[in-house]
């Protein structure tokens, strides 16, 4: 109940405020995209830099944390893709698999996990951010490009996606913060304070822009398959992650809890960009984005409760 009242409920209310602003409050899509750009280029890197600079680096690192989260993600990816294949919707297998397995870690996960578990979650969070985009973006790109009638260039496109991810401001901020931490490098107080202040804007801005982005997404998708996709993301993914983390890798609580909670996050908003790029499953993705976001307060709270028992 504490997590629901202190973190999840305010988050959900901010999403609703953003949705209202986009739908009825004359808050344009361009303004929403501007705030999203501010988050990705400045605010979230600031948050991650401070977190990594101050984090206590455990020894050894629990690589079962990475295994439990991403093995579960790829299982869900395969189930989602296989479902659309069996339904005769071959053109949707890549984007549906991607949507059902890709968590909104950067936008919502970082502030939520840090609020819920404290600064000690910085390293687990770093591992998720570092691995999620290269692994899942590469997979969806290879499948989608292979399915294109002209064949495409899946390997080159995937390599470009990995390069762009590794050179992104978030990854660079993580690397810089980790270097400061390991080398015990002095950071001027004004710099750390500025990074802390800009990082504090992440959660409210992220929730608000998620709401506005949802208000501008076309919500004409098929309700039943979109609901199934949302449930696969916020229910099946965390369930499989918990099973692997608790029963296969036997993770300690301080690693198990963030893994399961991160898996319960809604679908990442950038999945819609991939759907637009390949002109596939856009209606399904937009509707499942909304449904998974609406379900996320419940899924995050349940995951927190289960993981911390």
Secondary structure, 3 states (H helix, E strand, C coil): CHHHHHHHHHHHHHHHHHHHHHHCCCCCHHHHHHHHHHHHHHHHHHHHHHHHHHCCCCCCCCHHHHHHHHHHHHHHHHHHHHHHHHCCCHHHHHHHHHHHHCECHHHHHHHHHHHHHCHHHHHHHHHHHHHHHHHHHHHHHHHHHHHCCCCCCHHHHHHHHHHHHHCCHHHHHHHHHHHHHHHCCCCCHHHHHHHHHHHCCHHHHHHHHHHHHHHHCCCCCCHHHHHHHHHHHHHHHHHHHHHHHHHHCCCCHHHHHHHHHHHCCCECCCHHHHHHHHCCCHHHHHHHHHHHHHHHHHHHHHHHHHHCC
